[in-house]
Amino acid sequence: MLLAALSGLGFGFSLIVAIGAQNAFVLRQGLRREHVLPVVAICALSDAALIAVGVGGLGTLVQLAPWVLVVVRVGGALFLLGYGILAARRALRPSTLVTDEAGSSTLLWPTVLTVLALTWLNPHVYLDTVVLLGSVAGTHGDARWWFALGAVIASVVWFSALGFGARLLRPLFARPMSWRVLDAVIAIVMAAIAASLVIGLF
């Protein structure tokens, strides 16, 4: 059981530690100190739910209904492209990148909707977490839920470190130029992922 949990922990980290739309958003929220706890909680709980679904066997069902991923790909590409455009606009307007030391300057509900969309409209989440992780967990037989537990722990640790640890980089982002660079990178990443989703349809 311990071996399965450690395998899930390592596999979970290998899937989640990558530059992507969700991680970029969590990092930005952490740097701005805006609604970090809700964002981290939503990401971790969503991952836990998707891992449970994958280990429970829905990964096989998704493979049998490829049209579901087609719909998610198109919707995800449109959303990521829109978010990328917003990031590019922020990069071109440094005055909008200055954070408010006194507290949050963005309402909670738009932030929640954004992180939910970045999580659930990303087809890579279903391919990696539901299909791939679910398939690997299945090779552990009765210990597959221990494997899932390890993957869930990896998710919680990663998002917590990314969101709450981002403040250590805050001195670097005290300058508007640093925010411009970050948002420019986010815009590029979003556009690249959106393009890969569309190209994957052909």
N, C-alpha and C positions, 0 to 999 in steps of 0.2 A: 504493500500500500504506500509506504514511504517512497519507494522507487518510482511508482506511478505518479505520485504528487510532485516529486522533484522533476520528473520528465515533463509534466504539464507546466510546471513553473518555467523551465527552460524554453519549452516550445512556445509558451505564451509570450515570453519576452522577445523571442525571435520574430514573432509576428507583429508585435505592437510597437517595438522600438524602431520606427522608421519615420521619415519626414512625410507627413500626409496632412490632409485637410483638418482632421480632428485634432491631431497633435499640435498643429500650427495655431489653431484657435485656442486650445487650452493654454499654450505658451503665452499667447497675446493677453489672454484674460489674467494670467498670473502676473505678468509684467505690469499690467494696469491695476492689479488688485481689485478687479471688478467681479463680484459674484463667483469667486473661485470655488468655494465649497459646493454650491449647486452644480456648477459645471463639472467638477471632478466627480461628484456623486452620480450625475446623470451618465457620464461616460463609463464609470465603473459598473454601475447597475445594468446599463444597456449591454455591456460586454458579458456580464454574468448571465443575463437572460439569453443572449445569443449563444453563449457557450453551452448552456443547459439545453437549449433547443437542438444544437448540433449534436451533442452527446446523446440526446434523447432519440435521435434518428431522423430528424427533419431534413438533414443534409441529403439523404437519399431521395426524399420527396422533391427537393429543389432541383436535383439533377434530373428527375423525371419530368419536370415542368420548366423547361428552359425559357419559356415566354415570360415567366415572372422576372427573371434576371434582365431580360430585354427591357421591360417596362422600368425597372429600377435603374438600369444603365442610362436610359434617356432622361428620366427625371433627375437623376443624380448629376448628369453632365450639365443640364440646364441650370440647376441650383449652384453648382460649383463655379460655372462660368459667371453667373451673376455675382456671387460672393467675391470672385477674383477681380471683377470690374470695380467693386466697391473698395477692395484693398488697393487697387491701382490708383483710384481717386484719392485715397488717404495719403498714398505715397507722394502724390503730386501737390498735396496741400498740407505742408508741415504744421500749420497752425492748428489743425484738427488732431494732431498726434500728441499733444502735450497732455499728460495725465493729471488727474486731480488728486493731490496728496490727501485732501480732506476726506475722500470717500468715493463711492461709486457715482459715476456721472451718466451711466446708461441704465435704463429700466431693466428689471429682472426678466420680464416675460419675453422681450425680443431676444435676449441672450439665451434663454431656455429654448425658445423655438429654433434658434440658429444651431445650437449644439445638438438638438434632437435631429434636425435635418441633416447636419454634417455626419451624424452617426448612422441614422436609419435609411438615408437616401444614397449611401455609399455601397455600391454592389461588391466592392472588395471586402467589405465587412462580412457579407454573406458567403463569399467564396472562401475567404480565409478562416473566419471564426466558425461558421456553420458547417460548411462542406469539408474543408481541409482538416481543421482541428477535430471536428466530429469524427472524421474517418480515422485519424491517428488515434484518438481516444478509444475507438472501437477495437483497436488491436490489443488493448490492455484488458479486454474481457470484463470480468466482474470488478476489476479495479479502475474501470474507466471513469467513475465519478470522483475518484481520488485524483486522477489525471485532470479532470475538469476543475477540481478545487485548486490545484496548483496553478492552472491557467488563470483562474479568477483572482488569486492572490497576486499574480504577476501584473494583472490589469490594475488592481487597486494600488499597488506599490508604484507602478509607473505613472499613472495619472496624478497621484498625490505628489510624487516627486516633481513632476513637470509643472503642475499648477502652483503648489506652495513653494517649490524650490526656485521658481522663476525670479522671485524677489531678490535673490543673490546677484542676478544680472542687472538689477535696477539701476545701479550707478552708471553702467554703460549706456542705458536707455534714457538717461537724464537729458540727453541731447536729441533734438528733433531729427537730426540726420540719421541717428540709429533707428528711429521708428520708421523713417522713410525706407531704409534698407530692408528692415524686417517686413514691412508691408509690401515692398516690391517683390521680395522672395515669396511671400504668401501668395501674391497675385500670380506669379509664375508657376508655383506649385499647383494652385487651383486650376489654372488654364491647362497645364500639362496633364493633370489627372482627368479633367473633362474631355480633353482630346483623346486620351487613351481609352476612355469609356466608349466614345463614339466609334473610334477606329476598331475597337473590339467587336463591333456589330457586323463588320464586313469580313 
